[in-house]
Amino acid sequence: MFSSVDDVSTRLAATGYLASPAVATTVFLADRLGKPLLVEGPAGVGKTELAKAVAEVAQARLVRLQCYEGVDESRALYEWNHAKQLLRISAGRDETWDETRTDIFSEEFLLTRPLLTAIRGDDPKVLLIDETDKADVEVEGLLLEVLSDFQVTVPELGTITASRRPFVVLTSNASRELSEALRRRCLFLHIGFPDEELERRIVRLKVPGLDEALASSVVRVVGALRAMDLRKVPSVAETIDWARTLLALGAETLDESVVHDSLGVLLKHQDDVLKAAAKLDLDAV
């Protein structure tokens, strides 16, 4: 997919994703080595967007498994279309069970979910397993077979092996520790908050109507907020939202009134808003 680390940076940038050298290097290695990529970091720093950007670059279909507490095999892997099976059984009352069973446990009655969808077919795919840490520990067992051998066993049909391996991205906010077995199968990448220069470039790219001076001020204020002891510091996504907010308000500079009136775009808890309003010194940033 990529010829070099620089090729990764250039092609991701063409999609609007500005990758740091560490991100570009790890994506290149994941592609070259055929290894899944486990991306950890705080919410809103571009973990999911990285998978989307890679899919766009590769002109591949993005297959997404959104993890949550309670997600199970039927939601992640496959399930049988029970309603359709019952209709088929009812329609074949004169058949023997062996005849019926052979029919109802066939491809026609199989409902594929993201993990199985990702390893079937010859078209290029990017498999995004999003917020892996939110799934129950038992779900990791499903992932191990897929990520080890890129195959899935369906008891009624046998083992289905990928003819073309997808590029796999797992994301985690580190709300719980993932198993060592899962980590061993992946290359690891941590995406934190970008440095000031990179974040300024991101803001300028995503909000082209914002002038250079205001973009720099936005990034410095966000940096000052991240240095505070807040329940939820603003992410890169919220920096971009704030820049768009200021553009919509027609703000040309960051004065105290504009900043305090729009803190709710950056901060999501009232105690954080009150703390920032009391402590933020615009003259010092």
Salt bridges, closest charged atoms under 4 A:
ASP7 OD2 - ARG11 NH1 3.28
GLU40 OE2 - ARG183 NH2 2.66
GLU49 OE2 - LYS52 NZ 3.53
GLU79 OE2 - ARG75 NH1 3.97
GLU79 OE2 - ARG113 NH2 2.23
GLU95 OE1 - ARG88 NH2 2.92
ASP98 OD1 - ARG101 NH2 2.80
ASP103 OD2 - ARG88 NE 2.41
GLU107 OE1 - ARG120 NH2 2.54
GLU108 OE2 - LYS84 NZ 3.51
ASP123 OD2 - ARG61 NE 3.67
ASP123 OD1 - LYS125 NZ 2.83
ASP130 OD2 - ARG64 NH2 2.63
GLU131 OE2 - LYS134 NZ 3.10
GLU140 OE2 - ARG176 NH1 2.81
GLU177 OE2 - ARG183 NH2 3.33
GLU197 OE2 - ARG200 NH2 2.64
GLU199 OE1 - ARG226 NH1 2.79
GLU212 OE2 - ARG200 NH1 2.19
GLU212 OE1 - ARG204 NE 3.12
GLU238 OE1 - LYS232 NZ 3.41
ASP271 OD1 - ARG231 NH1 3.80
